[in-house]
Amino acid sequence: MELLERARQWASHDPDPATASALSADIEAAERGDEEAAARVGAAMNGPLQFGTAGLRGRLGGGPNRMNRVVVIRAAAGLSAYLKDRLGEGFSVVIGYDARHNSEQFALDTAAVVTGAGGRAILFESHCPTPVLAFALRRLEADAGVMVTASHNPPQDNGYKVYLGGRAVTDSGQGAQIVPPYDSQIAAAIDAVGPVSSVPRPQSGWETVDPEIREEYIERAAQAARMTAPAPVKIVLTAMHGVGGATCREVLARAGFTDVVEVAEQFEPDPDFPTVAFPNPEEPGALDLALDKARRVEADLVIANDPDADRCSAAIPDEDAPGGWRQLTGDEVGALLGEQAAELAAFAGNGVLACSVVSSRLLRRIAQSHGLGFRRTLTGFKWISREPGLVFGYEEALGYCVDPAAVRDKDGISASVRLAVLTSVLKQQGRTLQDLLDRLAREHGLHATSPLSMRVEDLDIITSTMERLRSGGAPAKLAGSPITKTVDLLDGISDGNGGTLPPTNGLVWVTASDDRVVVRPSGTEPKLKCYCEVILPTNDTPVAQVREAAAERLEAIKADLRGILGIAA
């Protein structure tokens, strides 16, 4: 009964009648012997929800292990205490939010808490894409930024991203998401917050973000590729029920792309994401409506943003693919945008390209071919975006930083413009994005990647699996090729420039054939993720034929991994 009593106390202090009453109803049902209700109470109270480098992210509901007003108020109070301790009164926080359930309320609570702590809170007047918040943070020189979003998570989730800038961070990480030690310092300040009733929350006193900031972002993003469209391109655009649709459409229009066909069923914000199982462009089926539309209107390009528009996916016509269209992998888009960025940077003769350790090795070769620097980083844009001298960075999970001076985070809208411009330039030359990918394959070898994930209900399964892989359970070969190199990321790995990356939980296997697999727990979902890559020379063989061989090899590697990890085929 101790659990139920703790839950009852939590509900009594919850200022949100909806979450308080839902938790109270489960408590009453549990007292009557309802085992499912008891399990829900146990899960909700099994907290607190941990604040880390991704901020907070979790299921909506009452209790310390859920996203709710109590958890958000405490997070805002801890962040405010951290900033006040470092900077004194007058610290500034810019706050944005998406259109998910409770996002606006969480943003209002944050503004109230910051104001009550003696800070300057600057709140967006309505929902906005994450890159617009990241832009505003740098443009306003605010000390911190908060974005209320769960990005591409299911509709029952929400989240709380924290950025530092202004006076709080003065190095190349200014305006980026937090990394250690900031995360643990803010977490400690959150833990020190007393009862939520003791946190001052005035009813007014905060500012609203000047609408001109959005306008400046749109203008900046429209110029991200430094040119307008030389040839007309028909684009199908989906916002995936998120908040990026109108902004992305306007940015494309200002860059000269007015022939944009919207996926109407997915264009307006809808927190229930009714047309997709998961509002994640990576998920199978997420782009079905967009691809159907592309076939009907004979489009040149499909662009999909995720719900907070910090990520971008693309699909292109491909007569060899089922239905005549093919969704590009995150690594393929990274190679295309990386080549484009490298050509632009080569004029200046300096700059750094960066990608995460789980992303394709092709970007390094692209950087070297243009005489540019390259950095390998830990997974997550909080690492990629803070690389000194960065001109382009990406991670395979559809995240691209194309204008680090303006947005020190992934930006699906600016990336969309760059893809559109690249498509337009190539079209003027009588070529396509596929032609450019083929050229890169001939120059650097065909780099083909494919993911494999194991989703679990119990996170202990991931822990025990990683332990088993480290203690003799690793494969001896993959796709018939012996493993010649094993790197435990807990021991660190080269950053590609003579340094070593900080330890992280992951394993890298490289075979005699130069195939590579990286295995790591997801940082945002209950998944163990495998990132597979093969590199095949093209020589005089048609690239399409080499691509088929690479796909077969990737499937053989994934079949071996399924056996090792115990994943059903």
N, C-alpha and C positions, 0 to 999 in steps of 0.2 A: 504493500500500500504506500510505501515511501515514494515510489515513482508517481503514483496518481496524485499524491499530495503536492509534490513538486510541480506537476503539471497544472494542478488547480491554482497554485500560487502564481504560476506564469500567466495563466489565463486572466487572473484577477488584475494583473498589472498591464495587460495588453490594451493599448489605446484603440485598437481596431476591432470593432464589434464583430466583424465577419470571422476573423481568425480566432478570436476569443470564444465565440459561440461554437464554432466548429470543433475546437479542441475540447471545450466543455462537454459537448455532445458525445465525443469519443470517450471522455472520462466516465460519464454516466453509463454508457454502454459497456465499458470495460468492467465497471463495478457490478453490472448485471451478469457478467460472465461471458461477454462477447469477445472471443479470442482475436478476431480480426481488428476490432476496435482497440484492444489492448496492444496489439502489435503496432498499430498506427501511433498510439501514444508513445510507446517505447522508442520508435524510430524518430519521432518528433523531438523527444527529450534527450536523445543520445547525442548531445552536443557539448560545447557550442560548435556552430558552423565555423570552420577554421578560416581565418583571414590569412591570405598568403600573397604570392606575387601576382596571382590572378584576381586579387581582391576577394570578393565573396561570390559564390554562385551556388544555388541550390533550389530545392522545390519550395513553392509558396505554401504557407500554412503557419499555424501557431507552433510555438516551441523554439528552443535555442538552436535546433538543428535544421531550421527552416528559414526561408526568406520571409520576413515580416517587419512590421514597423518597429518593434522592439529591437530586433537585431540591427536594423538600419540606423535607428537613433543612436544606439550604442557605438556602431561603427563610425558614424559622423562625429560623435562626441570624442571618441578616441583619436580620430584624425585631427580634429580641432585642437585637442590637448597637445598632440605631438607638434603641430605647427606653431601653436602659441608658445610652447616651451622653447622651440628653436628660434622663432622670429619675433615673438612678442605680439601684443594686440595689433590689429590692423592687417593680419595675414589675409590673403585673398584666395577664394576657392570659386572656380567656375563650374557650374553643374548642368549636365545635360541628361536627357532620358529618352528612351524609345517608347513604343506604343504598347508594350506588354501590360498585362494585368498588374496594377499597383505601381507601375513605374513612375507616374506623375506624383503620386502620394509620397513615394520614397524620396523623390527629388525635392519636394516641398519640405519634408521632414529634415532633409540634409541642410537646406537653406536656412531653416529656422534654427537648427542646432548651431550652425556656423555663426549666425548672427548673435545668438545668445551667448556664445563663447567670446564675443568681441572681435570676430572676424568679419571680413567683407565678403558676403555671398553674392554671386552673380549667376542668376538662374535663367536658362533659356525659357522663352515665353511659351514655347510649345515643343513637341517632340522633335528630335533631330538625329541625323546619322552620327555614329561614333566619330568618324573623321572630322566632322564639323566641330565637335567638342574638342578634339585634339588640336585642331587649328586654332580655335578660340583661346585655348590655354596659352599657346605661344604668342598669339597676336595681342592678347591682353596682358601678357607677362604676369599671369596669375601664379601664385605659389603652389597651387594644387588644382587638380581637376577631378571631378567625379562623373562617371557615366553610368547611369542606371540601365543595365541591359544584361540579358543572358545570351546575347548574340544569336547563335543558331540552335540553341537548346530547345527541347520540347516546350509546348505552351504552358505547362504547369510550373515552369522554372522562371526565376529571375536572378539578377546578379548586380554586382557593384564594383566597377573598375575604378582604380585610383591611379592618377598620374601625379608626378611632381615636376615643378618647373619654377620660374621666377627666381626668388631668393633661396628656395629650398634645395634646388639642384642647379649647379652652375656649370657642369661639365657637358660632354656630348649627350648625356642622358636627359638634358633639360627638355621637358615636355613629353617624356616617354613614360610608359607604365613602370611601376615600382619593381625593383629588384632587391635582393639582400644587400645591406642589412635593413633597408627601410621597411620591408614587410614585417620583420620581427619586432622592430621598434614601434611601429604603428599598432601591431597586434598586442604588444604589452600595454600600450596606452588604452586600448579598447578593454582589455581585461581589468584595468584599474577603474573603469567607469562604474559608478554606484548604481543604485536603482534607477530605472528609466524615468521615474517620477521626479527624480532630483535633477535631471538635465534641463536647463533653461531652454524653452522653445517659444520665443515670442511669436505673435501672430503676424508680424510685419517687420520691415526694416531691411529686407534684402533688395538688391537691384535686379533688373532684368537685362539680359544681353541685348545690346543694340542690334536691331535687324540688319544693320549695315555689315555686321560680322559675317552673317550668312552670305550676303552679297559678295563680300571680299573673297570668301572661300570659293564660291561659284566661279568668280572671275579667275582666281588663281588656278583652280582645277581645270578650267577650260584651256588654260595656257600650259598645262602640264607637259604636253609633247612639243611645245614651242612652235607649233604650226597648226594651220587649219586644214580641212580636208581637201586634197587636190583632186579627188575623184569621188563621185557619189557612192554611198554605201547604205544599203537597207539593213537596219538593225532591229532584231526582236529583243525587247527588254522586259525582264521580270524583276520585280522587287521582292518576291517571295513573301508577300503579305507584310513586308517591313516598312521602314520609314525612309528608305533611300530613293523611292521611285521618282517623285517630283524633282528632287535635287539632281539626280543623275540625268533625267530627261533634259532639264534646263542646261546643265553643263555640256551635254552632248550638242544641244542646239547652238550654244554659243561657240562651240568648236567647229560648227558647220555641218553637223549631222542632224538634219531635220526630218529625214525619212526613218523615223523610229516608230515601230509598231509595238504597242504595249500588250502584255498579257493581262487583259482586263481583270480576269478572275483573281489575279494575284497582286494587282498593282496598288490597291489602297491598303493602308495598315489594318490589320486584323489580328488581335492577340491570340485567336484560336487557331490560326493557320489552317483553315478548313480544307484546302486542296492538297495538302502534303502530309505524309506520315511524320516526317521530320523536316523542319524548315531550313535544311542544310543542303546547299547545291551539290555537295559531294554524295549525298545519299541517292541510291537507286530510285528512279522515278520522279525525283524532285523537279527535273527539267522537262518532263513529258509534255506538259501544256505548251511550254516555250518551243520545243522541237516541233510539235504539231503545227503551231502557228508559223514557224519558220518554213516548213514544207509548203504550207498553203500560200504564203506570200512570196516565196522564192527569195528568201533573205540571203544576205552575204555573211551575217554574223549573228550569233545569239549571245547576249550578255545577261548574266544573272548575278544579282547582289544577294547576300544573305540579309536577314531581317534588320541588322543595324548598319548594313552597307559598309562594313570594314573589309569584306572579302568580295572577291569577284571570280566568277566562273565563266567559261566561254565554250561555245560549240561552233563547229565549222562544217560546211558541206563536205561530204566524203562519199563518193559513189560506191566505194567498197564496204561501207559500214551499213549495218541494218537500218533501214529507213532513210538512207542517204545522208545522215548527219552523224557526227562524232563529237562527243564532249571531250575537250582537251583535259589532260591531267594538270594538276597544279604545277608540276615540274615543267611541262611543256609550255604553259603560259609564262612561267618564270624564265625559261630560256628565251622566249620571244621578247619579253619585256627587258630581259637582261642584255640581249644583243642590241636592242634599240637604245637602251641607256648607255651601253658601252660605246656605241657609235657617236652619241651625243657628247659623252665625256671625253672621248679621245681627242676632240678638237682642243680641249683645255689641257690635255696631256696628263691629267691626274684624276684621281677618284678611286673609290673602293666599292666593289660589289661584294655582297655578303648574303649568305644563306645559312639555314640551320643544319645541324649535323645529320638530320634525317632526310634532307633534301638532296636532289641529284648532284652528282659530281661535275655535271656539265658546266655549271656557272663558273667554276674555277677555270676551266679551259677557255671559256669565252673571255673572262677577264685577262688571262695571260695573252690571248691572241691580240688584244687591243692595248697591251702594255699598261694595264690597270692593276691595282691591288686587289687582293681577295682575302676575305675573312670567313672562317667557319665559326658559327656560334652555337650555343645551347638552343634547344627548342624554345620557341616563343618570341614574339616581336619585342618584348621588353629587352631582349638581348640584341636582336638584329638592329633595331632602330637607334641604338646608342653607339654604334661603331663610328669612331672618328673618321671623317672624310667620306662618309657614305654618300653614294649617288643613286644606288639602287640596292634593295634588299628584298628577299622573299623567303617564304616557307611553303612547303608542298601543300599545306592545308589551305590553299587559295588565298594566301595573304601576300600583298605586294606593297612595298613602300617606294613610291616613284618620285616623291618630292620631299625628301627628309627635312629640308629647310622650313617647310610650311607645316607638314604633318609628320611628327616623329612616331608614327605608328602605321599599321597597315591601312590602306585607303582604297576601298573597292570602287569608289566613284572616279578618282583620278586614274586608277588602273584601267577602268572601262574606257576612258577617253584615249589613253595611250593605245589600247588595243584597236579602237576604232580608227585612229590616225594611221597606225601601222597597216591595218587592212586596206585603208584608202590609198596609201602610198604604193603598196604592192599591187593593188588593182590597177593603178595608173600605169604600172610597169608590165601589166599583163600577167602578174603572179599572184599567189595566194599565201595565207599563213602556212598552209601545208607545204608549199614550195620552200618557204624559209626554214621550216623545221627540217625538210629534206637536205637543204644546203648545210645546215648546222651538223646534221648526221654525217654527211660526207666529209666535212672538215674536221670533226672532232670524234667521230664514232657515234653510232646510234646509242643513246642513253635512254633506256626504257625502264619505267618504274611502275610499281603496283603495290597497293597496301593490302594487308591482311589483319583483321582485328578479331579479338576474342572478347566479347561482352560478357560480364559476370554480374551476378547479384551480390555476391560476397567478395569484398575487396581483398580478403585474406587469400583468396585463390590466386590473385595476381602476385601477392608477396611470396607465397609458397612456390609458385611457378618460377619466378626470378631466382629464388634460392636454389631450386632444382637445376636450372640452367647453368648456374655458376658452379655447382658442385658435382659436375660430371654428367649432367643431363643434356649438354649441348650436342648438336649433330656433328658427326665426323665429316660428312659431305652434304652438299646440296646440289640437286640436279646432276648428280654423278661426279661433281667436281670436289676434291678434298678441300676442307677449310684449312687455309694456310696462315691465317692471322685472326686472333681474337683480341678485342680491346674491351676491357671493362670500363665503362664511362665513369664509374666511381673512382677510378684511378686518374681520370682526366684524359684528354685527347688533344692533339695539336690543333691550334686555331688557324693553321695555314700560313702563319706569318712568324713562326719561331716561338710563339707562346703556347701555353697550355690552358684549356678551358677548365672552369671549376668542375668539381665532381658532380655527377648527376646519375640517377638510376637508369642504366641502360647497358646493353651489350651490342657490340659490332662484330659481325663475322664476315670475313672476306675469303673467297675461294681462289683456287689456282686459276680459274677462268676469269678472275676479277669481278665475279658477282659479289654483291654486298647485301647484307641484311642487318638492319638495326632493329633491336627489340627494346621497347620501353613501355612503362605504364603511361597511360594518358594523364595529362594534368588537369583535365576538365570533365572527363567522363569515366564511368566504371569499365574501362577497356584496357586490355593489353594489346599494344599496336606493333605490328611488324612492317617495316618499310623495306621493300625489295627493289633492287636495281641490277640490271644487266647492261653491259657495254659490249656491243658487237661492232667490228669494223665493217665498213660498207664495201671497200675495194671497188670492184667494177660491178658488183651485184646491185640490181635495182633496189632502192631504199625500201619500197613497199614490201619486197620479198624479205629483206633483213628485218623489217618491223614484225612481220609474221613469225619469223624465227625467234625473235626476242620475246614476243608474246607467249610462244610455246614454252620457252625456257623459264619465263616468269611463272607460268602455271605449274611447271615441274617443281620449282623452288617452293611455291606455296603449298603444293601437295605434300612435300616433305615436312614443311613447317606444321601443317595440320596434324600430321602424325606425331610430331614431337610435342606439340602443345595439347593434343587431345581434342582438337576441334573437329566436329562432324563435317564431312564433305558436303 
